[in-house]
């Protein structure tokens, strides 16, 4: 599906250090231009704070910045992620809803820091915020901080032993229902897309049932091309997109050094997101704008 190796590539799923990536929004734009990308969607977790810097950096450059977000929600007891593309990130109601997410996250972070302290680690939320200023603090920042302090030997160990699900210092997050995530994105003028469907480790029957349910709730797209997908995975996602009449997107899920095996533009080396995928997203957004 790629006509050329670099030119025309659009990556619609990338993270900055405003959430759990390691590149600043400015560095992402400059790196994307260096890699020859035509467009990039900044989709930080539950926040749009990085878009302002990215937008300023992209001014006058050949790369198109697509305002986006990745919202974590829960489906039948498991985590799923909904991407919002082309969102009106300055919308007042959208900003207010995100602020409620931030407050819930802050409460969770305080509880997690307390648990780590009770287990003998000198970890305070103030120290972590000082180490990662201007970031929306996530478990990834806890893990990086613990590694930097020598409390664990690796980022992965922090999750495996302490802050991963069901571990001693894990604190469940406030649950966001898929209908709320999809509704929030669409009310902000965005296109709601199911991110990396195969990472949820569902059977094909379960995956189809979830897609059917999400479609009823307003889901508009599905991430077909993804760094971890093999060719047969892409073919399956392609067939599901066609069957359920969903738009197709693709992205690397680039995080920088926290996922060193994934590079911007190429994923694990074979990712290619064709330029033809972007125009249907634009048309859908324009059509819905005209209907409101």
Residue frames as qw, qx, qy, qz and C-alpha x, y, z in Angstrom:
[[0.000, 0.882, 0.472, 0.000, 0.00, 0.00, 0.00],
 [0.263, -0.787, 0.125, 0.543, 3.01, 2.33, -0.01],
 [0.685, 0.717, 0.093, 0.086, 3.88, 3.82, -3.36],
 [0.423, 0.683, -0.395, 0.445, 7.19, 5.26, -2.15],
 [0.633, -0.095, -0.622, 0.451, 9.46, 4.50, 0.75],
 [0.262, -0.293, -0.448, 0.803, 9.28, 7.82, 2.60],
 [0.150, -0.004, -0.143, -0.978, 7.42, 10.51, 0.70],
 [0.538, -0.259, -0.465, -0.654, 3.73, 10.63, 1.44],
 [0.468, -0.213, -0.813, 0.272, 3.86, 8.86, 4.77],
 [0.384, -0.573, 0.031, -0.723, 1.35, 9.92, 7.38],
 [0.405, -0.073, -0.833, 0.370, 1.76, 8.65, 10.95],
 [0.418, -0.552, -0.223, -0.687, -1.41, 9.09, 12.97],
 [0.818, -0.547, -0.168, -0.061, -0.27, 7.85, 16.38],
 [0.574, 0.368, -0.373, 0.630, 2.79, 9.39, 18.05],
 [0.565, -0.762, -0.301, 0.099, 3.63, 10.37, 21.66],
 [0.274, 0.709, -0.295, 0.579, 5.72, 13.15, 23.17],
 [0.396, 0.012, -0.685, 0.612, 7.20, 13.69, 26.63],
 [0.384, -0.276, 0.112, -0.874, 4.02, 15.54, 27.59],
 [0.903, -0.235, -0.008, -0.360, 2.66, 12.06, 28.25],
 [0.837, -0.385, 0.378, 0.089, 4.90, 8.96, 28.15],
 [0.777, 0.549, -0.024, 0.306, 7.22, 9.63, 25.21],
 [0.657, -0.453, 0.005, 0.603, 10.76, 11.00, 25.46],
 [0.339, 0.268, 0.295, 0.852, 10.87, 13.54, 22.60],
 [0.115, 0.458, 0.308, -0.826, 9.50, 17.03, 23.18],
 [0.549, 0.681, 0.455, -0.169, 6.72, 18.08, 20.80],
 [0.222, 0.874, -0.295, -0.317, 9.22, 20.35, 19.03],
 [0.238, -0.461, 0.825, 0.226, 11.74, 17.53, 18.67],
 [0.585, 0.291, 0.755, -0.056, 9.04, 15.26, 17.24],
 [0.501, 0.818, 0.164, -0.229, 8.16, 17.73, 14.50],
 [0.088, 0.808, -0.528, -0.247, 11.80, 18.28, 13.58],
 [0.388, -0.247, 0.882, 0.102, 12.51, 14.55, 13.60],
 [0.617, 0.490, 0.599, -0.142, 9.41, 13.85, 11.49],
 [0.413, 0.867, -0.116, -0.255, 10.58, 16.41, 8.94],
 [0.127, -0.633, 0.741, 0.185, 14.04, 14.83, 8.95],
 [0.475, 0.014, 0.880, 0.008, 12.43, 11.44, 8.29],
 [0.090, 0.027, -0.629, -0.772, 10.47, 12.83, 5.35],
 [0.095, 0.482, 0.847, -0.200, 6.99, 12.46, 6.82],
 [0.021, -0.429, -0.417, -0.801, 4.19, 14.42, 5.18],
 [0.505, -0.575, -0.085, -0.638, 1.94, 14.41, 8.25],
 [0.351, 0.039, -0.814, 0.462, 2.03, 13.47, 11.91],
 [0.544, -0.640, -0.295, -0.457, -0.73, 13.15, 14.54],
 [0.111, 0.326, -0.686, 0.641, 0.40, 13.95, 18.06],
 [0.705, -0.387, -0.425, -0.415, -1.75, 11.67, 20.23],
 [0.098, 0.325, -0.729, 0.594, -0.54, 11.96, 23.80],
 [0.349, -0.354, -0.864, 0.081, -2.41, 10.05, 26.49],
 [0.261, -0.745, -0.596, 0.148, -5.40, 11.97, 27.85],
 [0.218, -0.745, -0.049, 0.628, -3.86, 15.38, 27.13],
 [0.573, 0.710, 0.260, 0.317, -3.42, 17.89, 24.30],
 [0.320, -0.888, 0.068, 0.325, -0.91, 20.13, 26.04],
 [0.559, -0.298, 0.495, 0.594, 1.88, 19.24, 23.64],
 [0.493, 0.616, 0.535, 0.303, -0.05, 20.30, 20.55],
 [0.010, 0.986, 0.060, -0.156, 0.55, 24.00, 21.19],
 [0.352, -0.673, 0.514, 0.400, 4.35, 23.60, 20.98],
 [0.559, 0.102, 0.736, 0.368, 4.12, 21.16, 18.08],
 [0.372, 0.809, 0.450, 0.071, 1.83, 23.49, 16.14],
 [0.066, -0.949, 0.166, 0.261, 4.18, 26.41, 16.61],
 [0.451, -0.445, 0.661, 0.403, 7.15, 24.31, 15.45],
 [0.542, 0.324, 0.729, 0.265, 5.27, 23.04, 12.39],
 [0.267, 0.887, 0.186, -0.328, 4.45, 26.57, 11.16],
 [0.253, 0.831, -0.381, -0.316, 6.06, 27.21, 7.77],
 [0.265, -0.364, 0.877, 0.166, 7.26, 23.63, 7.42],
 [0.444, 0.143, -0.671, -0.576, 6.17, 21.03, 4.89],
 [0.205, -0.141, -0.955, 0.164, 4.79, 18.65, 7.51],
 [0.481, -0.474, -0.280, -0.683, 1.09, 18.67, 8.45],
 [0.008, 0.094, -0.806, 0.585, 0.38, 18.45, 12.18],
 [0.520, -0.399, -0.589, -0.473, -2.87, 16.69, 13.03],
 [0.307, -0.415, 0.501, -0.694, -4.17, 17.54, 16.51],
 [0.729, -0.119, -0.634, -0.228, -4.94, 14.30, 18.33],
 [0.443, -0.487, 0.549, -0.516, -5.28, 12.45, 21.59],
 [0.541, 0.001, -0.838, -0.074, -5.30, 8.86, 22.88],
 [0.537, -0.415, 0.266, -0.684, -7.94, 8.24, 25.54],
 [0.163, 0.099, -0.968, 0.163, -7.76, 5.17, 27.75],
 [0.670, -0.182, 0.039, -0.718, -11.09, 3.49, 28.46],
 [0.306, -0.172, 0.913, -0.206, -12.40, 0.16, 29.69],
 [0.700, 0.116, -0.382, -0.592, -14.29, -2.51, 27.78],
 [0.928, -0.171, -0.274, -0.185, -15.53, -5.57, 29.67],
 [0.781, -0.598, 0.110, 0.145, -12.83, -5.25, 32.31],
 [0.754, 0.001, 0.232, 0.614, -9.93, -4.66, 29.90],
 [0.092, -0.679, 0.096, 0.722, -8.14, -1.52, 28.75],
 [0.575, 0.511, 0.480, 0.422, -8.78, -0.22, 25.25],
 [0.232, -0.467, 0.056, 0.852, -7.52, 3.00, 23.69],
 [0.413, 0.769, 0.482, 0.078, -9.47, 5.36, 21.46],
 [0.395, -0.089, 0.200, 0.892, -7.57, 7.77, 19.23],
 [0.232, 0.859, 0.368, -0.269, -9.08, 11.15, 18.41],
 [0.499, 0.031, 0.378, 0.779, -7.80, 12.70, 15.17],
 [0.063, 0.436, 0.335, 0.833, -8.42, 16.25, 13.94],
 [0.321, -0.675, -0.615, 0.253, -9.85, 17.28, 17.29],
 [0.005, 0.813, 0.027, 0.582, -10.66, 20.89, 18.13],
 [0.656, -0.156, -0.550, 0.493, -8.28, 20.81, 21.05],
 [0.092, 0.135, -0.246, 0.955, -9.08, 24.39, 22.11],
 [0.468, -0.486, -0.504, -0.539, -12.80, 23.67, 22.61],
 [0.282, -0.505, 0.433, -0.691, -13.88, 24.71, 26.11],
 [0.885, -0.213, 0.107, -0.401, -16.01, 21.64, 26.88],
 [0.891, 0.253, -0.334, 0.171, -13.25, 19.35, 25.64],
 [0.282, 0.520, -0.519, 0.617, -10.65, 21.09, 27.82],
 [0.535, -0.444, 0.339, -0.634, -12.91, 20.88, 30.87],
 [0.977, -0.055, -0.069, -0.193, -13.41, 17.13, 30.38],
 [0.737, 0.366, -0.424, 0.377, -9.66, 16.57, 30.05],
 [0.068, -0.575, 0.474, -0.664, -9.08, 18.51, 33.24],
 [0.816, -0.325, 0.199, -0.435, -11.30, 16.02, 35.06],
 [0.944, 0.185, -0.240, 0.129, -9.12, 13.22, 33.66],
 [0.388, 0.553, -0.460, 0.576, -6.02, 15.02, 34.92],
 [0.430, -0.534, 0.379, -0.622, -7.46, 15.41, 38.42],
 [0.964, -0.145, 0.054, -0.218, -8.35, 11.70, 38.58],
 [0.812, 0.362, -0.319, 0.327, -4.84, 10.82, 37.36],
 [0.080, 0.627, -0.458, 0.625, -3.27, 13.06, 40.00],
 [0.717, -0.428, 0.285, -0.470, -5.23, 11.33, 42.74],
 [0.993, 0.079, -0.080, 0.021, -4.08, 7.95, 41.44],
 [0.577, 0.543, -0.386, 0.472, -0.44, 9.11, 41.27],
 [0.263, -0.626, 0.436, -0.591, -0.54, 10.31, 44.88],
 [0.898, -0.255, 0.202, -0.297, -1.87, 6.94, 46.01],
 [0.921, 0.288, -0.178, 0.193, 0.79, 5.09, 44.02],
 [0.281, 0.644, -0.450, 0.551, 3.60, 7.23, 45.46],
 [0.562, -0.528, 0.382, -0.509, 2.28, 6.50, 48.95],
 [0.991, -0.044, 0.063, -0.108, 2.28, 2.75, 48.30],
 [0.733, 0.477, -0.313, 0.370, 5.84, 2.85, 46.95],
 [0.062, -0.662, 0.466, -0.584, 6.95, 4.74, 50.08],
 [0.796, -0.363, 0.285, -0.392, 5.29, 2.09, 52.23],
 [0.985, 0.140, -0.005, 0.104, 7.37, -0.51, 50.38],
 [0.703, -0.486, 0.154, 0.496, 10.61, 1.26, 51.26],
 [0.527, 0.399, 0.300, 0.688, 11.18, 3.41, 48.17],
 [0.150, -0.549, -0.182, 0.801, 11.94, 7.12, 48.61],
 [0.131, 0.334, 0.621, 0.697, 9.43, 8.25, 46.00],
 [0.129, 0.571, 0.461, -0.667, 7.25, 11.33, 46.31],
 [0.465, 0.711, 0.501, 0.167, 4.99, 12.78, 43.67],
 [0.022, -0.968, 0.087, 0.233, 6.81, 16.10, 44.11],
 [0.430, -0.502, 0.621, 0.421, 10.14, 14.47, 43.20],
 [0.530, 0.293, 0.726, 0.325, 8.67, 12.83, 40.12],
 [0.274, 0.903, 0.331, -0.003, 7.02, 16.08, 38.99],
 [0.180, -0.875, 0.304, 0.330, 10.34, 17.88, 39.46],
 [0.504, -0.251, 0.717, 0.412, 12.14, 15.23, 37.43],
 [0.258, 0.340, 0.746, 0.511, 9.60, 15.44, 34.58],
 [0.104, 0.468, 0.259, -0.839, 8.31, 19.02, 34.55],
 [0.422, 0.366, -0.216, -0.801, 5.36, 19.90, 32.30],
 [0.294, 0.037, -0.908, -0.296, 4.52, 16.21, 31.74],
 [0.776, -0.279, -0.036, -0.564, 1.23, 14.53, 32.55],
 [0.164, -0.458, 0.849, -0.204, 2.62, 12.03, 35.05],
 [0.887, 0.042, -0.276, -0.368, 1.89, 8.38, 34.25],
 [0.911, -0.341, 0.225, 0.057, 3.17, 5.04, 35.49],
 [0.786, 0.464, -0.044, 0.406, 5.86, 5.35, 32.80],
 [0.083, 0.802, -0.292, 0.515, 7.33, 8.30, 34.69],
 [0.735, -0.568, 0.301, -0.216, 7.28, 6.33, 37.95],
 [0.969, 0.066, 0.132, 0.199, 9.18, 3.52, 36.20],
 [0.558, 0.649, -0.140, 0.498, 11.76, 5.88, 34.68],
 [0.249, -0.803, 0.306, -0.447, 12.27, 7.60, 38.03],
 [0.872, -0.401, 0.265, -0.092, 12.72, 4.29, 39.86],
 [0.892, 0.275, 0.037, 0.356, 15.31, 3.17, 37.30],
 [0.294, 0.776, -0.189, 0.525, 17.15, 6.51, 37.48],
 [0.447, -0.720, 0.351, -0.399, 17.35, 6.18, 41.28],
 [0.261, 0.384, -0.880, 0.101, 18.62, 2.62, 41.06],
 [0.612, -0.122, 0.530, -0.574, 15.57, 1.12, 42.77],
 [0.883, 0.270, 0.372, -0.097, 15.08, -1.22, 39.82],
 [0.503, -0.287, 0.568, 0.585, 17.45, -2.36, 37.10],
 [0.108, 0.160, 0.658, 0.728, 15.10, -1.62, 34.24],
 [0.412, -0.014, -0.074, -0.908, 11.92, 0.16, 33.23],
 [0.668, -0.092, -0.628, -0.387, 10.30, -3.25, 32.69],
 [0.426, -0.094, -0.795, 0.421, 11.20, -4.45, 36.18],
 [0.153, 0.012, 0.352, -0.923, 9.34, -1.54, 37.75],
 [0.652, -0.002, -0.232, -0.722, 6.17, -2.62, 36.01],
 [0.677, 0.028, -0.728, -0.103, 6.71, -6.34, 36.48],
 [0.453, -0.106, -0.737, 0.490, 7.37, -6.16, 40.23],
 [0.125, -0.280, -0.483, 0.820, 5.70, -3.03, 41.54],
 [0.265, 0.391, 0.140, -0.870, 3.43, -0.85, 39.43],
 [0.264, 0.003, -0.778, -0.570, 2.06, -3.23, 36.82],
 [0.688, -0.267, -0.189, -0.648, -1.52, -4.44, 37.09],
 [0.901, -0.327, -0.260, -0.118, -2.11, -6.61, 40.19],
 [0.599, 0.230, -0.470, 0.606, 1.32, -5.73, 41.62],
 [0.448, -0.470, -0.572, 0.501, 1.78, -4.49, 45.20],
 [0.140, -0.429, -0.124, 0.884, 1.97, -0.77, 44.37],
 [0.021, 0.288, 0.654, 0.700, -0.53, -0.71, 41.53],
 [0.228, 0.410, 0.476, -0.744, -3.52, 1.61, 41.83],
 [0.361, 0.508, 0.729, 0.283, -6.42, 1.16, 39.38],
 [0.054, 0.011, 0.166, 0.985, -7.21, 4.20, 37.30],
 [0.436, 0.394, 0.389, -0.710, -10.58, 5.91, 37.14],
 [0.437, 0.250, 0.814, 0.291, -12.58, 4.06, 34.52],
 [0.306, 0.431, -0.153, -0.835, -13.67, 5.92, 31.39],
 [0.691, 0.328, 0.631, -0.129, -16.35, 4.18, 29.38],
 [0.422, 0.086, 0.603, 0.672, -15.82, 3.82, 25.60],
 [0.136, 0.771, 0.563, 0.264, -19.01, 5.75, 24.86],
 [0.250, -0.915, -0.087, 0.305, -17.65, 8.68, 26.89],
 [0.461, -0.408, 0.447, 0.649, -14.28, 8.61, 25.11],
 [0.331, 0.341, 0.678, 0.561, -15.88, 8.35, 21.66],
 [0.000, -0.873, -0.483, -0.066, -18.50, 10.98, 22.48],
 [0.338, -0.799, 0.051, 0.495, -15.89, 13.41, 23.80],
 [0.417, -0.184, 0.553, 0.697, -13.78, 13.05, 20.66],
 [0.218, 0.503, 0.686, 0.478, -16.70, 13.47, 18.29],
 [0.116, -0.913, -0.369, 0.128, -18.12, 16.46, 20.16],
 [0.318, -0.717, 0.242, 0.570, -14.70, 18.07, 19.71],
 [0.548, 0.728, -0.179, -0.370, -15.00, 17.57, 15.96],
 [0.115, -0.546, 0.813, 0.165, -12.57, 14.65, 15.87],
 [0.791, 0.167, -0.494, -0.320, -12.60, 11.23, 14.25],
 [0.657, -0.469, 0.514, -0.289, -12.76, 8.36, 16.78],
 [0.682, 0.428, -0.585, -0.098, -10.45, 5.44, 15.96],
 [0.912, -0.395, 0.101, -0.038, -9.75, 2.16, 17.78],
 [0.086, 0.791, -0.606, 0.006, -6.01, 2.01, 18.46],
 [0.171, 0.422, -0.890, 0.027, -3.90, -1.16, 18.00],
 [0.819, -0.168, -0.067, -0.545, -6.78, -3.70, 18.17],
 [0.855, 0.106, -0.505, 0.054, -4.52, -6.75, 18.35],
 [0.201, 0.403, -0.627, 0.635, -2.80, -5.57, 21.54],
 [0.600, -0.321, 0.261, -0.685, -5.95, -6.42, 23.51],
 [0.024, 0.225, -0.973, 0.041, -5.29, -10.14, 22.98],
 [0.675, 0.183, 0.364, -0.615, -8.89, -10.99, 22.11],
 [0.507, 0.171, 0.810, 0.242, -10.06, -13.91, 20.04],
 [0.022, 0.124, 0.530, 0.839, -11.33, -12.99, 16.59],
 [0.263, -0.605, -0.715, -0.232, -14.89, -13.52, 17.81],
 [0.370, -0.683, -0.380, 0.501, -14.32, -11.25, 20.82],
 [0.250, -0.254, 0.211, 0.910, -12.61, -8.62, 18.68],
 [0.073, -0.335, -0.634, -0.693, -15.49, -8.54, 16.20],
 [0.330, -0.698, -0.635, 0.035, -18.00, -8.29, 19.03],
 [0.350, -0.574, -0.173, 0.720, -16.08, -5.34, 20.49],
 [0.133, -0.045, 0.409, 0.902, -15.86, -3.58, 17.12],
 [0.175, -0.524, -0.717, -0.425, -19.59, -4.11, 16.61],
 [0.365, -0.727, -0.493, 0.309, -20.33, -2.60, 20.04],
 [0.322, -0.461, 0.037, 0.826, -17.98, 0.35, 19.51],
 [0.088, 0.222, 0.582, 0.777, -19.42, 1.01, 16.05],
 [0.238, -0.701, -0.648, -0.179, -22.85, 1.41, 17.66],
 [0.412, -0.721, -0.260, 0.492, -21.31, 3.91, 20.08],
 [0.239, 0.956, 0.000, -0.169, -19.93, 6.01, 17.23],
 [0.574, -0.415, 0.514, 0.483, -16.53, 4.52, 16.41],
 [0.533, 0.776, -0.032, -0.335, -15.44, 5.73, 12.97],
 [0.532, 0.669, -0.519, -0.007, -12.07, 4.11, 12.29],
 [0.931, -0.326, 0.142, 0.078, -9.65, 1.34, 13.13],
 [0.086, -0.796, 0.562, 0.208, -5.84, 1.30, 13.22],
 [0.952, 0.297, -0.009, -0.075, -4.95, -1.16, 10.48],
 [0.695, 0.480, -0.313, 0.435, -1.24, -0.39, 10.08],
 [0.552, -0.800, 0.171, -0.159, 0.78, -0.57, 13.30],
 [0.091, 0.728, -0.676, 0.061, 4.39, -1.19, 14.27],
 [0.435, -0.272, 0.834, -0.204, 3.72, -4.59, 15.86],
 [0.814, 0.351, 0.261, -0.384, 1.49, -5.89, 13.07],
 [0.409, -0.157, 0.781, 0.444, 2.67, -8.56, 10.65],
 [0.209, 0.081, -0.559, -0.798, 1.35, -8.68, 7.10],
 [0.291, -0.349, -0.872, -0.180, -1.34, -11.20, 8.06],
 [0.143, -0.521, -0.564, 0.624, -2.39, -8.87, 10.92],
 [0.110, 0.332, -0.158, -0.924, -2.75, -5.98, 8.49],
 [0.264, -0.100, -0.772, -0.570, -4.83, -8.15, 6.18],
 [0.246, -0.472, -0.827, 0.181, -7.12, -9.11, 9.05],
 [0.066, -0.528, -0.321, 0.783, -7.52, -5.50, 10.18],
 [0.136, 0.166, -0.459, -0.862, -8.15, -4.45, 6.58],
 [0.279, -0.282, -0.847, -0.355, -10.95, -7.01, 6.25],
 [0.217, -0.552, -0.687, 0.419, -12.52, -5.94, 9.55],
 [0.005, -0.400, -0.018, 0.916, -12.41, -2.28, 8.53],
 [0.241, 0.000, -0.630, -0.739, -14.18, -3.13, 5.29],
 [0.285, -0.369, -0.883, -0.060, -16.74, -5.39, 6.96],
 [0.235, -0.658, -0.570, 0.432, -17.71, -2.84, 9.60],
 [0.265, 0.806, 0.282, 0.449, -17.38, 0.17, 7.29],
 [0.481, -0.806, -0.011, 0.345, -14.66, 1.84, 9.32],
 [0.374, 0.881, -0.278, 0.080, -11.97, 4.18, 8.05],
 [0.914, -0.053, -0.141, 0.377, -8.41, 2.85, 8.14],
 [0.057, -0.949, 0.286, -0.117, -5.53, 4.58, 9.88],
 [0.899, 0.070, -0.253, 0.351, -1.96, 3.71, 10.75],
 [0.136, -0.912, 0.277, -0.269, 0.73, 4.81, 13.15],
 [0.554, 0.380, -0.664, 0.328, 4.01, 3.81, 14.70],
 [0.699, -0.684, -0.200, -0.057, 3.04, 4.49, 18.34],
 [0.573, 0.419, -0.334, 0.620, 6.48, 6.09, 18.59],
 [0.570, -0.801, -0.185, 0.023, 7.56, 6.85, 22.18],
 [0.112, 0.856, -0.458, 0.213, 11.27, 7.50, 21.76],
 [0.215, 0.470, -0.820, 0.243, 13.75, 5.75, 24.05],
 [0.573, -0.154, 0.622, -0.511, 11.09, 3.99, 26.15],
 [0.869, 0.297, 0.382, -0.101, 10.31, 1.88, 23.05],
 [0.152, -0.667, 0.525, 0.506, 13.72, 1.85, 21.31],
 [0.424, 0.068, 0.845, 0.318, 12.69, -0.89, 18.87],
 [0.321, 0.753, 0.570, 0.075, 10.11, 1.45, 17.29],
 [0.306, -0.195, 0.164, 0.917, 11.31, 4.34, 15.14],
 [0.338, 0.636, 0.230, -0.655, 9.33, 7.23, 13.75],
 [0.436, 0.573, -0.384, -0.578, 8.16, 6.65, 10.20],
 [0.531, 0.308, -0.759, -0.218, 9.13, 2.99, 9.93],
 [0.863, -0.380, 0.032, -0.331, 8.07, 1.35, 13.20],
 [0.772, -0.399, 0.474, 0.143, 10.15, -1.80, 13.51],
 [0.282, -0.379, 0.644, 0.602, 11.46, -1.28, 9.98],
 [0.127, 0.204, 0.844, 0.481, 8.57, -2.33, 7.78],
 [0.145, 0.668, 0.589, -0.431, 5.76, 0.06, 8.66],
 [0.121, 0.063, 0.414, 0.900, 4.28, 2.10, 5.83],
 [0.189, 0.635, 0.611, -0.434, 1.22, 4.30, 6.20],
 [0.355, 0.335, 0.539, 0.686, 0.12, 5.49, 2.78],
 [0.037, 0.105, 0.050, -0.993, -1.00, 9.04, 2.05],
 [0.357, -0.265, -0.620, -0.646, -4.32, 7.77, 0.66],
 [0.390, -0.429, -0.781, 0.232, -5.55, 6.97, 4.18],
 [0.164, -0.277, -0.335, 0.885, -5.68, 10.61, 5.25],
 [0.188, -0.098, -0.350, -0.913, -8.13, 12.06, 2.72],
 [0.461, -0.449, -0.709, -0.288, -11.14, 9.96, 3.89],
 [0.409, -0.456, -0.543, 0.575, -10.52, 11.25, 7.44],
 [0.064, -0.163, 0.028, 0.984, -10.53, 14.82, 6.20],
 [0.306, -0.233, -0.578, -0.720, -13.71, 14.25, 4.18],
 [0.463, -0.494, -0.734, 0.052, -15.52, 12.69, 7.14],
 [0.304, -0.413, -0.372, 0.774, -14.54, 15.55, 9.41],
 [0.062, 0.053, -0.241, -0.967, -15.63, 18.13, 6.82],
 [0.370, -0.352, -0.706, -0.491, -18.96, 16.38, 6.26],
 [0.446, -0.538, -0.661, 0.274, -19.71, 16.30, 9.96],
 [0.198, -0.271, -0.145, 0.931, -18.75, 19.96, 10.31],
 [0.198, -0.101, -0.427, -0.877, -21.27, 20.84, 7.62],
 [0.455, -0.420, -0.746, -0.245, -23.99, 18.80, 9.34],
 [0.410, -0.496, -0.554, 0.528, -23.60, 20.58, 12.68]]
